[in-house]
């Protein structure tokens, strides 16, 4: 929901930094892998109840996630880079709830529900992108991407905000996870209705 509104604000500084990193030889795929690794490390830190460390790591992970696209735009965008980016993103999205599930046994059912909700949201997102590609549809509302990004209530920005709140208030994880899981389900319904309208 917020991603497309934030792109005009965050893209210019990211593009400037990405161009500098490209000039010193860093590749987009290297930064993508670094971001995924740091994101998984955030989940591990959270699992050991190091919530502030987990918060710092997840914010660094998302910085890398923004920079890989900026480096690719400054050099060359590839389909493999787009594939690697989405896989790294979902590794991060799954690692953080799993970390909270390990951190406290009471969290585990809600962590599983959240992972399931992310899975459904990801499937709806990618299925829509496949159908959009078949029809040659394009959009740059979320920046220049390797495939079609369909908007919804729960997107990347909302997920980051949710994870930040969880790290700052881990005692409320179950409530936050339940609310965000519901938002993910609403997003799946939104995309399903959009798919019916666009692809019927």
C-alpha positions as CSV (number, residue, x, y, z in Angstrom):
1,X,0.0,0.0,0.0
2,X,2.8,2.4,0.9
3,X,5.5,1.2,-1.4
4,X,4.5,3.1,-4.5
5,X,4.2,6.4,-2.4
6,X,7.6,6.0,-0.9
7,X,9.5,5.2,-4.2
8,X,9.8,8.8,-5.3
9,X,11.3,9.7,-1.9
10,X,13.7,6.8,-1.4
11,X,14.8,6.1,-5.0
12,X,16.9,9.2,-5.6
13,X,19.3,8.8,-2.6
14,X,19.4,5.0,-3.2
15,X,20.2,5.5,-6.9
16,X,23.0,7.9,-6.0
17,X,24.6,5.5,-3.5
18,X,24.0,2.6,-5.8
19,X,25.9,4.3,-8.6
20,X,28.9,4.9,-6.3
21,X,28.9,1.3,-5.1
22,X,28.8,0.1,-8.7
23,X,31.8,2.2,-9.5
24,X,33.9,0.5,-6.9
25,X,33.0,-2.9,-8.3
26,X,30.1,-4.2,-6.1
27,X,27.5,-6.1,-8.1
28,X,23.7,-6.1,-7.5
29,X,23.7,-9.9,-6.9
30,X,26.4,-9.6,-4.3
31,X,24.4,-7.0,-2.4
32,X,21.2,-9.1,-2.8
33,X,22.9,-12.1,-1.2
34,X,24.4,-10.0,1.6
35,X,20.9,-8.6,2.3
36,X,19.4,-12.0,2.4
37,X,22.1,-13.3,4.7
38,X,21.8,-10.4,7.1
39,X,18.0,-10.8,7.0
40,X,18.3,-14.5,8.1
41,X,20.8,-13.4,10.7
42,X,18.2,-11.0,12.1
43,X,15.9,-14.0,12.5
44,X,18.6,-15.9,14.4
45,X,19.3,-13.0,16.7
46,X,15.6,-12.7,17.4
47,X,15.4,-16.4,18.2
48,X,18.0,-15.8,20.9
49,X,15.9,-12.9,22.2
50,X,18.4,-10.3,21.1
51,X,15.6,-8.1,19.7
52,X,17.5,-4.8,19.3
53,X,20.3,-6.6,17.4
54,X,17.7,-8.3,15.3
55,X,16.1,-4.9,14.6
56,X,19.5,-3.4,13.5
57,X,20.2,-6.4,11.3
58,X,16.7,-6.4,9.6
59,X,17.1,-2.6,8.9
60,X,20.5,-3.2,7.3
61,X,19.0,-6.1,5.3
62,X,16.3,-3.8,3.9
63,X,18.9,-1.2,3.1
64,X,20.8,-3.8,1.0
65,X,17.5,-4.8,-0.5
66,X,17.1,-1.2,-1.8
67,X,20.7,-0.9,-2.9
68,X,20.8,-4.0,-5.0
69,X,18.1,-2.5,-7.4
70,X,19.9,0.8,-7.4
71,X,23.2,-0.9,-8.4
72,X,21.4,-2.9,-11.1
73,X,19.8,0.3,-12.5
74,X,23.3,1.8,-12.6
75,X,24.8,-1.2,-14.4
76,X,22.6,-3.9,-15.9
77,X,19.4,-5.5,-14.8
78,X,19.1,-9.3,-15.3
79,X,16.3,-11.8,-14.9
80,X,18.5,-13.8,-12.6
81,X,19.0,-10.8,-10.4
82,X,15.2,-10.3,-10.2
83,X,14.8,-14.0,-9.2
84,X,17.5,-13.8,-6.6
85,X,15.9,-10.6,-5.2
86,X,12.5,-12.2,-4.6
87,X,14.0,-15.4,-3.1
88,X,16.1,-13.4,-0.7
89,X,13.1,-11.2,0.2
90,X,11.0,-14.2,1.2
91,X,13.9,-15.9,3.0
92,X,13.9,-12.7,5.2
93,X,10.1,-12.6,5.5
94,X,10.1,-16.1,6.8
95,X,13.2,-15.9,9.0
96,X,11.9,-13.2,11.2
97,X,8.6,-14.9,12.3
98,X,10.5,-18.2,12.8
99,X,12.9,-16.3,15.0
100,X,10.0,-15.0,17.2
101,X,8.6,-18.6,17.2
102,X,11.9,-19.8,18.7
103,X,12.2,-16.9,21.1
104,X,9.1,-17.9,23.1
105,X,6.9,-21.0,22.9
106,X,3.7,-18.9,23.1
107,X,4.7,-17.1,19.9
108,X,5.0,-20.3,17.9
109,X,1.3,-20.7,16.7
110,X,1.2,-17.1,15.6
111,X,4.6,-17.3,14.0
112,X,3.3,-20.3,11.9
113,X,0.1,-18.4,11.0
114,X,2.2,-15.4,9.9
115,X,4.5,-17.6,7.8
116,X,1.5,-19.2,6.2
117,X,0.0,-15.8,5.5
118,X,3.3,-14.6,3.9
119,X,3.2,-17.8,1.8
120,X,-0.3,-17.1,0.5
121,X,0.6,-13.4,-0.1
122,X,3.7,-14.4,-2.0
123,X,1.9,-17.0,-4.1
124,X,-0.8,-14.4,-5.1
125,X,1.9,-11.8,-5.9
126,X,3.9,-14.2,-8.1
127,X,0.8,-15.7,-9.7
128,X,-0.4,-12.3,-10.7
129,X,3.0,-11.4,-12.1
130,X,3.0,-14.5,-14.2
131,X,-0.4,-13.7,-15.7
132,X,0.6,-10.1,-16.2
133,X,3.7,-11.1,-18.1
134,X,1.7,-13.4,-20.4
135,X,-0.4,-10.3,-21.3
136,X,2.6,-8.0,-21.6
137,X,1.4,-5.7,-18.8
138,X,4.0,-3.3,-17.3
139,X,4.1,-0.9,-14.5
140,X,6.8,1.2,-12.7
141,X,4.6,2.3,-9.8
142,X,7.0,0.3,-7.5
143,X,10.1,1.4,-9.5
144,X,11.7,-0.5,-12.4
145,X,11.3,-4.2,-11.6
146,X,12.0,-7.5,-13.3
147,X,8.4,-8.4,-13.2
148,X,4.9,-6.9,-12.6
149,X,4.3,-5.7,-9.0
150,X,0.6,-5.7,-8.0
151,X,-0.3,-3.4,-5.1
152,X,-2.1,-4.5,-2.0
153,X,-2.8,-3.7,1.7
154,X,0.3,-5.6,2.9
155,X,3.5,-4.8,1.0
156,X,7.2,-4.5,1.8
157,X,6.9,-1.2,3.7
158,X,4.1,-2.5,5.9
159,X,6.1,-5.7,6.6
160,X,9.1,-3.7,7.7
161,X,7.0,-1.5,10.0
162,X,5.4,-4.6,11.4
163,X,8.8,-6.3,12.1
164,X,10.2,-3.1,13.7
165,X,7.2,-3.0,16.0
166,X,7.7,-6.6,16.9
167,X,11.3,-6.0,17.8
168,X,10.6,-3.0,19.8
169,X,7.6,-4.6,21.6
170,X,8.3,-8.4,21.5
171,X,5.8,-8.9,24.4
172,X,3.0,-8.0,21.9
173,X,4.2,-10.3,19.1
174,X,1.1,-12.4,19.1
175,X,-1.2,-9.5,18.7
176,X,0.9,-7.8,16.0
177,X,1.3,-11.1,14.1
178,X,-2.5,-11.8,14.2
179,X,-3.3,-8.3,12.9
180,X,-0.7,-8.5,10.1
181,X,-1.7,-12.0,9.2
182,X,-5.2,-10.7,8.7
183,X,-3.8,-7.9,6.5
184,X,-2.0,-10.5,4.4
185,X,-5.3,-12.4,3.9
186,X,-7.0,-9.2,2.8
187,X,-4.2,-8.6,0.3
188,X,-4.7,-12.0,-1.2
189,X,-8.4,-11.3,-1.6
190,X,-7.5,-7.9,-3.2
191,X,-5.2,-9.5,-5.7
192,X,-7.7,-12.3,-6.5
193,X,-10.4,-9.7,-7.3
194,X,-7.8,-7.7,-9.4
195,X,-6.8,-10.9,-11.2
196,X,-10.5,-11.7,-11.9
197,X,-11.0,-8.3,-13.3
198,X,-7.8,-8.2,-15.4
199,X,-7.5,-11.8,-16.6
200,X,-11.0,-13.2,-17.0
